[in-house]
Amino acid sequence: MTPEGCAIVTGATRGIGAATARALADAGWPVAVNYRSDAEGAQAVVSDIESAGGRAIAVEADVTDPEAVDALFERAEEDLGGVMVLVNNAGMRADGLAPQLKPEEWDAVLNTNLSAAFKTTRRALRPMLRARFGRIVNVASIVGPRANAGQSNYAASKAGLIGMTKTVAVEVARRGITVNAVAPGLVDTQLTEGISDGLADEIPARRTGTPEEIAACVRFLASDDASYVTGTVLTVDGGLSA
């Protein structure tokens, strides 16, 4: 049985994050809509959720900062209840061929896409372990296991996220906590701008995905129906990696 509590979605102002926040709210979860700089976008997502009869708050936090992560969880816990669902969606790109990639571009992508997810996961596990229930869903990418020239930093971060997902899942499975990842392919969001031209023809489905299609998979993994699904990666790419 799902205990009372709330969900946190990081990087939830647009795209997959915003769609996921709406989907979880539709499933009955109060949602903390996390953002770093786009307060207007976060408030728009909160307004959408409230208009549909749900409950949500916008919480500013740079999830690469451990102190900000603590503040994010404390605000969610104070206003919405214990965090029983965590969706690590915050991400960024800084593309470039490996010989030209700047050290700061490598560090920024790894810190945002991987290290931040570890920080939030570690913080989320405390109440989840006490409650003997929890759902952690990491938004990875097919670029983790599949090479994509010009994205060595992004690929490393997403491959690392998949490895972390599987390892943490094994560590906490007996405590009623599931840890999974979704690996989107080409999805129509701002993050994919500039890399989608011509790629749709390579996708067996002959189209890009939508944020809502990814969010539906996250919603499933956060549900009671997925209580025996853990340590897995759900690929959502229209057959591209097949």
C-alpha positions as CSV (number, residue, x, y, z in Angstrom):
1,M,0.0,0.0,0.0
2,T,1.3,3.4,-1.0
3,P,1.9,5.6,2.1
4,E,1.0,9.3,2.1
5,G,3.6,11.6,0.9
6,C,4.7,13.6,-2.1
7,A,6.8,13.6,-5.2
8,I,9.8,15.7,-6.2
9,V,10.6,16.2,-9.9
10,T,13.9,18.0,-10.6
11,G,14.2,20.3,-13.6
12,A,10.4,20.4,-14.0
13,T,9.7,23.7,-15.7
14,R,9.4,22.3,-19.2
15,G,9.6,19.3,-21.5
16,I,9.8,15.8,-19.8
17,G,10.0,17.3,-16.3
18,A,6.9,19.4,-16.6
19,A,5.0,16.6,-18.2
20,T,6.1,14.2,-15.5
21,A,5.0,16.6,-12.7
22,R,1.6,16.8,-14.3
23,A,1.4,13.1,-14.8
24,L,2.3,12.3,-11.1
25,A,-0.2,15.0,-9.9
26,D,-2.9,13.3,-12.0
27,A,-2.0,10.0,-10.3
28,G,-2.7,11.7,-7.0
29,W,0.7,12.8,-5.8
30,P,1.3,16.3,-4.4
31,V,4.3,17.5,-6.4
32,A,7.3,19.7,-5.6
33,V,8.2,21.3,-9.0
34,N,11.9,22.0,-8.8
35,Y,13.6,24.6,-10.8
36,R,17.0,26.4,-10.9
37,S,16.2,29.7,-12.7
38,D,12.9,29.5,-14.5
39,A,10.5,30.6,-11.8
40,E,7.9,31.6,-14.3
41,G,8.0,28.2,-16.0
42,A,7.7,26.4,-12.6
43,Q,4.8,28.5,-11.6
44,A,3.0,27.7,-14.9
45,V,3.4,24.0,-14.2
46,V,2.0,24.5,-10.6
47,S,-0.9,26.4,-12.0
48,D,-1.7,23.6,-14.5
49,I,-1.7,21.1,-11.7
50,E,-3.9,23.2,-9.4
51,S,-6.3,23.9,-12.3
52,A,-6.7,20.1,-12.7
53,G,-7.5,19.7,-9.0
54,G,-4.0,18.6,-7.9
55,R,-1.6,20.1,-5.4
56,A,1.9,21.4,-6.1
57,I,4.5,23.9,-5.1
58,A,7.4,25.4,-7.0
59,V,10.8,25.1,-5.2
60,E,14.0,26.8,-6.4
61,A,17.1,24.7,-5.9
62,D,20.3,24.1,-7.7
63,V,20.5,20.3,-7.3
64,T,24.3,20.3,-7.9
65,D,24.6,22.0,-4.4
66,P,24.2,19.6,-1.5
67,E,22.8,22.4,0.8
68,A,20.2,23.3,-1.8
69,V,19.2,19.7,-2.1
70,D,18.6,19.5,1.6
71,A,16.6,22.8,1.5
72,L,14.5,21.4,-1.4
73,F,13.6,18.2,0.5
74,E,12.9,20.1,3.7
75,R,10.5,22.5,1.9
76,A,8.7,19.5,0.2
77,E,8.5,17.7,3.5
78,E,7.2,20.7,5.4
79,D,4.5,21.7,2.8
80,L,3.5,18.4,1.2
81,G,4.7,15.5,3.4
82,G,7.4,12.9,3.2
83,V,9.1,12.4,-0.2
84,M,8.0,9.0,-1.4
85,V,8.7,9.6,-5.1
86,L,11.8,11.2,-6.6
87,V,12.3,11.8,-10.4
88,N,15.8,12.9,-11.3
89,N,15.1,14.8,-14.5
90,A,17.4,17.8,-14.3
91,G,19.9,17.7,-17.2
92,M,21.9,19.7,-19.6
93,R,24.1,19.4,-22.7
94,A,27.4,21.0,-23.7
95,D,28.2,19.3,-26.9
96,G,31.6,19.1,-28.7
97,L,34.0,16.5,-30.1
98,A,36.2,15.1,-27.4
99,P,39.5,16.9,-28.5
100,Q,37.7,20.2,-28.3
101,L,35.6,19.7,-25.2
102,K,36.5,22.1,-22.5
103,P,37.1,20.8,-18.9
104,E,34.3,23.0,-17.6
105,E,31.9,21.6,-20.2
106,W,32.7,18.1,-19.0
107,D,32.4,19.0,-15.4
108,A,29.1,20.9,-15.8
109,V,27.3,18.1,-17.6
110,L,28.6,15.4,-15.2
111,N,27.7,17.4,-12.2
112,T,24.2,18.2,-13.4
113,N,23.2,14.9,-15.0
114,L,24.9,12.4,-12.7
115,S,26.3,13.9,-9.5
116,A,23.2,15.8,-8.7
117,A,21.1,12.7,-9.1
118,F,23.3,10.9,-6.6
119,K,22.9,13.8,-4.1
120,T,19.1,13.8,-4.4
121,T,18.9,10.0,-4.3
122,R,21.0,9.8,-1.2
123,R,18.8,12.4,0.5
124,A,15.6,10.7,-0.6
125,L,16.5,7.3,0.7
126,R,16.5,8.4,4.4
127,P,12.7,8.7,4.7
128,M,12.1,6.0,2.2
129,L,14.1,3.5,4.2
130,R,12.1,4.4,7.3
131,A,8.8,4.1,5.5
132,R,9.9,0.9,3.7
133,F,8.5,2.4,0.5
134,G,9.9,4.6,-2.2
135,R,10.0,5.1,-5.9
136,I,13.1,6.7,-7.6
137,V,13.0,7.2,-11.4
138,N,16.1,8.5,-13.2
139,V,15.7,10.1,-16.6
140,A,18.6,8.6,-18.6
141,S,19.0,8.4,-22.4
142,I,19.7,6.0,-25.1
143,V,22.9,8.0,-25.6
144,G,24.1,6.2,-22.4
145,P,24.7,2.8,-24.1
146,R,24.6,4.1,-27.7
147,A,27.4,6.3,-29.1
148,N,26.5,9.7,-30.3
149,A,29.5,11.7,-31.7
150,G,30.0,15.0,-30.0
151,Q,28.4,14.0,-26.7
152,S,31.0,12.2,-24.8
153,N,30.2,14.1,-21.6
154,Y,26.5,13.6,-22.0
155,A,26.9,9.9,-22.8
156,A,29.2,9.4,-19.9
157,S,26.7,11.1,-17.5
158,K,23.8,9.0,-18.7
159,A,25.7,5.7,-18.8
160,G,26.8,6.5,-15.2
161,L,23.2,7.3,-14.3
162,I,22.1,3.9,-15.6
163,G,24.9,2.2,-13.6
164,M,24.0,4.0,-10.4
165,T,20.3,3.1,-11.0
166,K,21.0,-0.6,-11.1
167,T,23.4,-0.6,-8.1
168,V,21.2,1.5,-5.8
169,A,18.2,-0.7,-6.8
170,V,20.0,-3.8,-5.6
171,E,21.0,-2.1,-2.3
172,V,17.5,-1.1,-1.3
173,A,15.2,-3.6,-3.0
174,R,14.4,-5.6,0.2
175,R,13.2,-2.4,1.9
176,G,10.3,-1.9,-0.5
177,I,12.1,0.8,-2.6
178,T,12.3,0.6,-6.4
179,V,14.9,2.4,-8.4
180,N,14.5,2.5,-12.2
181,A,15.4,4.6,-15.2
182,V,13.7,5.6,-18.4
183,A,15.9,6.1,-21.4
184,P,14.2,8.3,-23.9
185,G,15.3,8.5,-27.5
186,L,14.6,11.5,-29.6
187,V,12.0,13.6,-27.8
188,D,10.6,16.9,-29.0
189,T,12.0,19.2,-26.2
190,Q,14.3,22.2,-26.0
191,L,17.1,19.9,-24.9
192,T,17.1,18.2,-28.3
193,E,17.1,21.4,-30.4
194,G,19.8,21.2,-33.1
195,I,20.2,17.5,-33.1
196,S,16.9,16.2,-34.4
197,D,17.2,17.3,-38.0
198,G,17.0,14.3,-40.3
199,L,17.2,11.8,-37.4
200,A,13.4,11.1,-37.5
201,D,14.0,9.1,-40.6
202,E,16.2,6.7,-38.7
203,I,13.5,6.0,-36.1
204,P,11.4,2.9,-37.0
205,A,8.3,4.8,-35.7
206,R,9.2,7.6,-38.1
207,R,8.6,10.3,-35.6
208,T,10.0,11.9,-32.5
209,G,8.5,11.2,-29.1
210,T,6.6,13.5,-26.9
211,P,7.3,14.5,-23.3
212,E,3.9,13.1,-22.3
213,E,4.9,9.6,-23.6
214,I,8.0,9.6,-21.4
215,A,6.0,10.9,-18.5
216,A,3.5,8.1,-18.8
217,C,6.4,5.6,-18.3
218,V,7.6,7.5,-15.3
219,R,4.1,7.4,-13.9
220,F,4.0,3.7,-14.3
221,L,7.3,3.1,-12.6
222,A,6.1,5.3,-9.7
223,S,2.9,3.3,-9.2
224,D,2.0,0.3,-7.2
225,D,1.6,-1.6,-10.4
226,A,5.4,-1.4,-10.8
227,S,6.2,-2.7,-7.3
228,Y,8.2,-5.7,-8.7
229,V,10.0,-3.6,-11.3
230,T,13.4,-2.4,-10.0
231,G,16.9,-2.0,-11.4
232,T,15.7,-1.8,-14.9
233,V,15.9,0.7,-17.8
234,L,12.8,1.3,-19.8
235,T,13.8,2.4,-23.2
236,V,11.3,4.7,-24.9
237,D,12.6,5.5,-28.4
238,G,10.2,4.4,-31.1
239,G,12.5,1.4,-31.9
240,L,15.6,3.4,-32.6
241,S,17.9,1.2,-30.4
242,A,16.3,-2.0,-31.6
